[in-house]
């Protein structure tokens, strides 16, 4: 694995841990695709640093469990703004 990919994976992991960020938010900040973020944290990171990978996995699992709530809030805001 190239050094810059390992560095990016670690930077992405630190960002997700510190900000409790979603894959989409992280992708936007780092200027990469959601697929790249996902591959970095699910495939590459466990090989680089398994402990950090498990922390990131916990956060992403929590985000995944809560995404239907965030989606509902976004829809509510959208229609609230249309009717005002």
C-alpha positions as CSV (number, residue, x, y, z in Angstrom):
1,X,0.0,0.0,0.0
2,X,1.3,3.4,-0.9
3,X,2.3,5.7,2.0
4,X,-0.1,8.5,1.0
5,X,-3.0,6.1,1.2
6,X,-2.0,4.9,4.6
7,X,-1.7,8.6,5.8
8,X,-5.1,9.5,4.3
9,X,-6.7,6.5,6.0
10,X,-5.3,7.5,9.4
11,X,-6.3,11.2,8.8
12,X,-9.8,10.1,7.9
13,X,-10.0,7.9,10.9
14,X,-8.9,10.7,13.2
15,X,-11.4,13.0,11.7
16,X,-14.3,10.5,12.1
17,X,-13.3,9.8,15.7
18,X,-12.9,13.5,16.7
19,X,-15.9,14.9,14.9
20,X,-18.2,11.8,15.1
21,X,-18.6,12.4,11.4
22,X,-20.5,10.4,8.8
23,X,-19.0,9.0,5.7
24,X,-20.6,11.7,3.6
25,X,-19.3,14.5,5.8
26,X,-15.8,13.0,5.8
27,X,-15.8,12.6,2.1
28,X,-16.7,16.2,1.6
29,X,-14.0,17.5,3.9
30,X,-11.3,15.4,2.4
31,X,-12.4,15.9,-1.2
32,X,-12.7,12.1,-2.0
33,X,-15.7,9.9,-2.8
34,X,-17.8,8.1,-0.2
35,X,-16.5,4.9,-1.6
36,X,-12.9,5.9,-0.9
37,X,-13.7,6.8,2.6
38,X,-15.6,3.6,3.2
39,X,-12.8,1.5,1.7
40,X,-10.1,3.3,3.7
41,X,-11.9,2.7,7.0
42,X,-13.2,-0.8,6.4
43,X,-10.5,-2.5,4.4
44,X,-7.2,-0.5,4.8
45,X,-7.4,0.8,8.3
46,X,-7.7,-2.6,10.0
47,X,-4.4,-3.6,8.4
48,X,-2.8,-0.3,9.5
49,X,-4.2,0.1,13.0
50,X,-6.8,-2.4,14.2
51,X,-7.5,-0.4,17.5
52,X,-8.3,2.8,15.6
53,X,-10.3,0.8,13.1
54,X,-12.6,-0.6,15.9
55,X,-13.2,2.9,17.2
56,X,-14.2,4.2,13.8
57,X,-16.4,1.1,13.2
58,X,-18.3,1.9,16.4
59,X,-18.9,5.5,15.3
60,X,-20.0,4.5,11.8
61,X,-22.3,1.7,13.2
62,X,-23.9,4.3,15.4
63,X,-24.3,6.7,12.5
64,X,-25.9,4.0,10.4
65,X,-28.3,3.1,13.2
66,X,-29.4,6.8,13.5
67,X,-29.5,7.7,9.8
68,X,-33.3,7.2,9.5
69,X,-33.7,9.8,12.2
70,X,-31.5,12.3,10.4
71,X,-33.3,11.6,7.2
72,X,-36.6,12.3,8.8
73,X,-35.4,15.6,10.2
74,X,-34.1,16.7,6.9
75,X,-37.4,15.9,5.2
76,X,-39.3,17.8,7.9
77,X,-37.0,20.8,7.5
78,X,-37.4,20.7,3.7
79,X,-41.2,20.8,3.8
80,X,-41.3,23.3,6.6
81,X,-39.2,25.7,4.5
82,X,-41.4,25.2,1.4
83,X,-44.6,26.0,3.3
84,X,-43.2,29.2,4.9
